[in-house]
Amino acid sequence: MTNEVYKYRKAMKLTQEDLAKMVGVTRQTIISIEQGKYIASLPLALKIARVFNVPVESIFIMEEGE
């Protein structure tokens, strides 16, 4: 699974800390998600999508065969 969290976060001019506070996680969690080291849970993915006001599928993309 890949994600576009970094792209959307930068477009909204949010820091990792800003986004983390908005969705109730640590900055380290946002870093790990952006780097692809951690896959967000469904509730967290939905919170992130709400912050960016886009469908969750626009941020988190399933790779072929996953």
Backbone atoms as SQL, in Angstrom:
CREATE TABLE atoms (id INTEGER PRIMARY KEY, chain TEXT, resi INTEGER, resn TEXT, atom TEXT, x REAL, y REAL, z REAL);
INSERT INTO atoms VALUES
  (1, 'A', 1, 'MET', 'N', 0.852, -1.180, 0.000),
  (2, 'A', 1, 'MET', 'CA', 0.000, 0.000, 0.000),
  (3, 'A', 1, 'MET', 'C', 0.894, 1.239, 0.000),
  (4, 'A', 2, 'THR', 'N', 0.560, 2.174, -0.840),
  (5, 'A', 2, 'THR', 'CA', 1.248, 3.456, -0.843),
  (6, 'A', 2, 'THR', 'C', 0.290, 4.526, -0.338),
  (7, 'A', 3, 'ASN', 'N', 0.836, 5.696, -0.056),
  (8, 'A', 3, 'ASN', 'CA', -0.044, 6.763, 0.414),
  (9, 'A', 3, 'ASN', 'C', 0.453, 8.116, -0.074),
  (10, 'A', 4, 'GLU', 'N', -0.458, 9.056, -0.037),
  (11, 'A', 4, 'GLU', 'CA', -0.205, 10.421, -0.488),
  (12, 'A', 4, 'GLU', 'C', -0.304, 11.417, 0.673),
  (13, 'A', 5, 'VAL', 'N', -0.079, 10.944, 1.886),
  (14, 'A', 5, 'VAL', 'CA', -0.220, 11.808, 3.063),
  (15, 'A', 5, 'VAL', 'C', 0.714, 13.018, 2.954),
  (16, 'A', 6, 'TYR', 'N', 1.963, 12.777, 2.608),
  (17, 'A', 6, 'TYR', 'CA', 2.928, 13.877, 2.501),
  (18, 'A', 6, 'TYR', 'C', 2.440, 14.931, 1.508),
  (19, 'A', 7, 'LYS', 'N', 2.010, 14.488, 0.348),
  (20, 'A', 7, 'LYS', 'CA', 1.555, 15.417, -0.697),
  (21, 'A', 7, 'LYS', 'C', 0.380, 16.275, -0.212),
  (22, 'A', 8, 'TYR', 'N', -0.613, 15.636, 0.393),
  (23, 'A', 8, 'TYR', 'CA', -1.775, 16.383, 0.871),
  (24, 'A', 8, 'TYR', 'C', -1.408, 17.289, 2.043),
  (25, 'A', 9, 'ARG', 'N', -0.545, 16.801, 2.931),
  (26, 'A', 9, 'ARG', 'CA', -0.139, 17.606, 4.082),
  (27, 'A', 9, 'ARG', 'C', 0.592, 18.867, 3.632),
  (28, 'A', 10, 'LYS', 'N', 1.500, 18.718, 2.683),
  (29, 'A', 10, 'LYS', 'CA', 2.243, 19.870, 2.168),
  (30, 'A', 10, 'LYS', 'C', 1.311, 20.843, 1.446),
  (31, 'A', 11, 'ALA', 'N', 0.353, 20.313, 0.690),
  (32, 'A', 11, 'ALA', 'CA', -0.587, 21.170, -0.034),
  (33, 'A', 11, 'ALA', 'C', -1.405, 22.038, 0.927),
  (34, 'A', 12, 'MET', 'N', -1.683, 21.496, 2.112),
  (35, 'A', 12, 'MET', 'CA', -2.443, 22.252, 3.113),
  (36, 'A', 12, 'MET', 'C', -1.541, 23.054, 4.042),
  (37, 'A', 13, 'LYS', 'N', -0.224, 22.986, 3.795),
  (38, 'A', 13, 'LYS', 'CA', 0.756, 23.705, 4.606),
  (39, 'A', 13, 'LYS', 'C', 0.688, 23.318, 6.091),
  (40, 'A', 14, 'LEU', 'N', 0.520, 22.017, 6.328),
  (41, 'A', 14, 'LEU', 'CA', 0.499, 21.495, 7.694),
  (42, 'A', 14, 'LEU', 'C', 1.842, 20.867, 8.016),
  (43, 'A', 15, 'THR', 'N', 2.263, 21.008, 9.260),
  (44, 'A', 15, 'THR', 'CA', 3.450, 20.275, 9.705),
  (45, 'A', 15, 'THR', 'C', 3.013, 18.868, 10.108),
  (46, 'A', 16, 'GLN', 'N', 3.976, 17.999, 10.286),
  (47, 'A', 16, 'GLN', 'CA', 3.654, 16.652, 10.768),
  (48, 'A', 16, 'GLN', 'C', 2.998, 16.745, 12.138),
  (49, 'A', 17, 'GLU', 'N', 3.474, 17.649, 12.958),
  (50, 'A', 17, 'GLU', 'CA', 2.913, 17.850, 14.293),
  (51, 'A', 17, 'GLU', 'C', 1.463, 18.336, 14.208),
  (52, 'A', 18, 'ASP', 'N', 1.184, 19.268, 13.297),
  (53, 'A', 18, 'ASP', 'CA', -0.189, 19.765, 13.110),
  (54, 'A', 18, 'ASP', 'C', -1.134, 18.618, 12.776),
  (55, 'A', 19, 'LEU', 'N', -0.752, 17.821, 11.777),
  (56, 'A', 19, 'LEU', 'CA', -1.602, 16.717, 11.356),
  (57, 'A', 19, 'LEU', 'C', -1.774, 15.711, 12.475),
  (58, 'A', 20, 'ALA', 'N', -0.689, 15.409, 13.172),
  (59, 'A', 20, 'ALA', 'CA', -0.751, 14.452, 14.276),
  (60, 'A', 20, 'ALA', 'C', -1.772, 14.896, 15.328),
  (61, 'A', 21, 'LYS', 'N', -1.722, 16.161, 15.698),
  (62, 'A', 21, 'LYS', 'CA', -2.672, 16.683, 16.693),
  (63, 'A', 21, 'LYS', 'C', -4.105, 16.613, 16.184),
  (64, 'A', 22, 'MET', 'N', -4.293, 16.900, 14.901),
  (65, 'A', 22, 'MET', 'CA', -5.644, 16.910, 14.326),
  (66, 'A', 22, 'MET', 'C', -6.284, 15.526, 14.317),
  (67, 'A', 23, 'VAL', 'N', -5.473, 14.486, 14.196),
  (68, 'A', 23, 'VAL', 'CA', -6.031, 13.126, 14.116),
  (69, 'A', 23, 'VAL', 'C', -5.765, 12.303, 15.376),
  (70, 'A', 24, 'GLY', 'N', -5.105, 12.891, 16.378),
  (71, 'A', 24, 'GLY', 'CA', -4.941, 12.243, 17.669),
  (72, 'A', 24, 'GLY', 'C', -3.858, 11.180, 17.739),
  (73, 'A', 25, 'VAL', 'N', -2.753, 11.405, 17.014),
  (74, 'A', 25, 'VAL', 'CA', -1.616, 10.483, 17.086),
  (75, 'A', 25, 'VAL', 'C', -0.346, 11.287, 17.334),
  (76, 'A', 26, 'THR', 'N', 0.784, 10.591, 17.444),
  (77, 'A', 26, 'THR', 'CA', 2.054, 11.276, 17.627),
  (78, 'A', 26, 'THR', 'C', 2.637, 11.685, 16.277),
  (79, 'A', 27, 'ARG', 'N', 3.562, 12.613, 16.331),
  (80, 'A', 27, 'ARG', 'CA', 4.276, 13.033, 15.118),
  (81, 'A', 27, 'ARG', 'C', 5.009, 11.842, 14.513),
  (82, 'A', 28, 'GLN', 'N', 5.553, 10.988, 15.371),
  (83, 'A', 28, 'GLN', 'CA', 6.282, 9.805, 14.893),
  (84, 'A', 28, 'GLN', 'C', 5.372, 8.896, 14.069),
  (85, 'A', 29, 'THR', 'N', 4.115, 8.792, 14.439),
  (86, 'A', 29, 'THR', 'CA', 3.167, 7.978, 13.664),
  (87, 'A', 29, 'THR', 'C', 2.989, 8.560, 12.272),
  (88, 'A', 30, 'ILE', 'N', 2.864, 9.875, 12.180),
  (89, 'A', 30, 'ILE', 'CA', 2.725, 10.522, 10.863),
  (90, 'A', 30, 'ILE', 'C', 3.987, 10.301, 10.036),
  (91, 'A', 31, 'ILE', 'N', 5.145, 10.437, 10.658),
  (92, 'A', 31, 'ILE', 'CA', 6.407, 10.180, 9.953),
  (93, 'A', 31, 'ILE', 'C', 6.428, 8.763, 9.402),
  (94, 'A', 32, 'SER', 'N', 6.060, 7.797, 10.227),
  (95, 'A', 32, 'SER', 'CA', 6.070, 6.386, 9.810),
  (96, 'A', 32, 'SER', 'C', 5.086, 6.118, 8.680),
  (97, 'A', 33, 'ILE', 'N', 3.923, 6.732, 8.736),
  (98, 'A', 33, 'ILE', 'CA', 2.937, 6.574, 7.661),
  (99, 'A', 33, 'ILE', 'C', 3.487, 7.158, 6.367),
  (100, 'A', 34, 'GLU', 'N', 4.024, 8.377, 6.434),
  (101, 'A', 34, 'GLU', 'CA', 4.559, 9.022, 5.234),
  (102, 'A', 34, 'GLU', 'C', 5.696, 8.218, 4.615),
  (103, 'A', 35, 'GLN', 'N', 6.505, 7.587, 5.438),
  (104, 'A', 35, 'GLN', 'CA', 7.639, 6.802, 4.945),
  (105, 'A', 35, 'GLN', 'C', 7.243, 5.391, 4.507),
  (106, 'A', 36, 'GLY', 'N', 5.975, 5.033, 4.717),
  (107, 'A', 36, 'GLY', 'CA', 5.509, 3.712, 4.329),
  (108, 'A', 36, 'GLY', 'C', 5.918, 2.603, 5.288),
  (109, 'A', 37, 'LYS', 'N', 6.359, 2.977, 6.485),
  (110, 'A', 37, 'LYS', 'CA', 6.777, 1.994, 7.483),
  (111, 'A', 37, 'LYS', 'C', 5.601, 1.504, 8.333),
  (112, 'A', 38, 'TYR', 'N', 4.505, 2.239, 8.285),
  (113, 'A', 38, 'TYR', 'CA', 3.327, 1.916, 9.086),
  (114, 'A', 38, 'TYR', 'C', 2.090, 2.139, 8.231),
  (115, 'A', 39, 'ILE', 'N', 1.204, 1.179, 8.243),
  (116, 'A', 39, 'ILE', 'CA', -0.067, 1.313, 7.525),
  (117, 'A', 39, 'ILE', 'C', -1.122, 1.755, 8.535),
  (118, 'A', 40, 'ALA', 'N', -1.749, 2.858, 8.261),
  (119, 'A', 40, 'ALA', 'CA', -2.745, 3.404, 9.178),
  (120, 'A', 40, 'ALA', 'C', -3.932, 2.454, 9.317),
  (121, 'A', 41, 'SER', 'N', -4.470, 2.385, 10.519),
  (122, 'A', 41, 'SER', 'CA', -5.704, 1.631, 10.744),
  (123, 'A', 41, 'SER', 'C', -6.829, 2.317, 9.981),
  (124, 'A', 42, 'LEU', 'N', -7.905, 1.608, 9.770),
  (125, 'A', 42, 'LEU', 'CA', -9.030, 2.202, 9.047),
  (126, 'A', 42, 'LEU', 'C', -9.560, 3.453, 9.754),
  (127, 'A', 43, 'PRO', 'N', -9.772, 3.424, 11.076),
  (128, 'A', 43, 'PRO', 'CA', -10.250, 4.660, 11.721),
  (129, 'A', 43, 'PRO', 'C', -9.282, 5.829, 11.542),
  (130, 'A', 44, 'LEU', 'N', -7.978, 5.572, 11.634),
  (131, 'A', 44, 'LEU', 'CA', -6.999, 6.642, 11.455),
  (132, 'A', 44, 'LEU', 'C', -6.984, 7.125, 10.008),
  (133, 'A', 45, 'ALA', 'N', -7.053, 6.208, 9.065),
  (134, 'A', 45, 'ALA', 'CA', -7.087, 6.583, 7.648),
  (135, 'A', 45, 'ALA', 'C', -8.300, 7.471, 7.365),
  (136, 'A', 46, 'LEU', 'N', -9.435, 7.144, 7.950),
  (137, 'A', 46, 'LEU', 'CA', -10.639, 7.958, 7.754),
  (138, 'A', 46, 'LEU', 'C', -10.484, 9.347, 8.369),
  (139, 'A', 47, 'LYS', 'N', -9.857, 9.434, 9.544),
  (140, 'A', 47, 'LYS', 'CA', -9.614, 10.741, 10.165),
  (141, 'A', 47, 'LYS', 'C', -8.718, 11.600, 9.284),
  (142, 'A', 48, 'ILE', 'N', -7.659, 10.986, 8.744),
  (143, 'A', 48, 'ILE', 'CA', -6.747, 11.721, 7.869),
  (144, 'A', 48, 'ILE', 'C', -7.490, 12.204, 6.625),
  (145, 'A', 49, 'ALA', 'N', -8.308, 11.342, 6.048),
  (146, 'A', 49, 'ALA', 'CA', -9.077, 11.718, 4.858),
  (147, 'A', 49, 'ALA', 'C', -10.020, 12.883, 5.154),
  (148, 'A', 50, 'ARG', 'N', -10.621, 12.885, 6.335),
  (149, 'A', 50, 'ARG', 'CA', -11.522, 13.985, 6.714),
  (150, 'A', 50, 'ARG', 'C', -10.767, 15.308, 6.824),
  (151, 'A', 51, 'VAL', 'N', -9.555, 15.258, 7.381),
  (152, 'A', 51, 'VAL', 'CA', -8.745, 16.477, 7.490),
  (153, 'A', 51, 'VAL', 'C', -8.519, 17.076, 6.108),
  (154, 'A', 52, 'PHE', 'N', -8.213, 16.217, 5.134),
  (155, 'A', 52, 'PHE', 'CA', -7.922, 16.690, 3.782),
  (156, 'A', 52, 'PHE', 'C', -9.174, 16.841, 2.925),
  (157, 'A', 53, 'ASN', 'N', -10.326, 16.417, 3.468),
  (158, 'A', 53, 'ASN', 'CA', -11.612, 16.530, 2.770),
  (159, 'A', 53, 'ASN', 'C', -11.602, 15.819, 1.410),
  (160, 'A', 54, 'VAL', 'N', -11.053, 14.613, 1.410),
  (161, 'A', 54, 'VAL', 'CA', -11.009, 13.783, 0.202),
  (162, 'A', 54, 'VAL', 'C', -11.369, 12.354, 0.584),
  (163, 'A', 55, 'PRO', 'N', -11.755, 11.521, -0.390),
  (164, 'A', 55, 'PRO', 'CA', -12.031, 10.122, -0.091),
  (165, 'A', 55, 'PRO', 'C', -10.751, 9.414, 0.366),
  (166, 'A', 56, 'VAL', 'N', -10.894, 8.471, 1.271),
  (167, 'A', 56, 'VAL', 'CA', -9.738, 7.740, 1.793),
  (168, 'A', 56, 'VAL', 'C', -8.940, 7.072, 0.673),
  (169, 'A', 57, 'GLU', 'N', -9.619, 6.682, -0.402),
  (170, 'A', 57, 'GLU', 'CA', -8.945, 6.028, -1.530),
  (171, 'A', 57, 'GLU', 'C', -8.022, 6.982, -2.287),
  (172, 'A', 58, 'SER', 'N', -8.214, 8.266, -2.108),
  (173, 'A', 58, 'SER', 'CA', -7.337, 9.242, -2.745),
  (174, 'A', 58, 'SER', 'C', -5.999, 9.355, -2.021),
  (175, 'A', 59, 'ILE', 'N', -5.975, 8.968, -0.760),
  (176, 'A', 59, 'ILE', 'CA', -4.769, 9.082, 0.055),
  (177, 'A', 59, 'ILE', 'C', -4.043, 7.754, 0.175),
  (178, 'A', 60, 'PHE', 'N', -4.803, 6.694, 0.415),
  (179, 'A', 60, 'PHE', 'CA', -4.217, 5.369, 0.605),
  (180, 'A', 60, 'PHE', 'C', -4.549, 4.501, -0.594),
  (181, 'A', 61, 'ILE', 'N', -3.512, 4.062, -1.296),
  (182, 'A', 61, 'ILE', 'CA', -3.690, 3.350, -2.568),
  (183, 'A', 61, 'ILE', 'C', -3.198, 1.917, -2.439),
  (184, 'A', 62, 'MET', 'N', -4.094, 0.978, -2.737),
  (185, 'A', 62, 'MET', 'CA', -3.722, -0.437, -2.722),
  (186, 'A', 62, 'MET', 'C', -2.955, -0.763, -3.991),
  (187, 'A', 63, 'GLU', 'N', -1.839, -1.420, -3.830),
  (188, 'A', 63, 'GLU', 'CA', -1.038, -1.865, -4.979),
  (189, 'A', 63, 'GLU', 'C', -1.683, -3.104, -5.598),
  (190, 'A', 64, 'GLU', 'N', -1.438, -3.314, -6.856),
  (191, 'A', 64, 'GLU', 'CA', -1.950, -4.503, -7.538),
  (192, 'A', 64, 'GLU', 'C', -1.449, -5.755, -6.832),
  (193, 'A', 65, 'GLY', 'N', -2.354, -6.677, -6.556),
  (194, 'A', 65, 'GLY', 'CA', -1.989, -7.942, -5.929),
  (195, 'A', 65, 'GLY', 'C', -1.992, -7.917, -4.415),
  (196, 'A', 66, 'GLU', 'N', -2.310, -6.789, -3.800),
  (197, 'A', 66, 'GLU', 'CA', -2.348, -6.726, -2.333),
  (198, 'A', 66, 'GLU', 'C', -3.702, -7.164, -1.826);
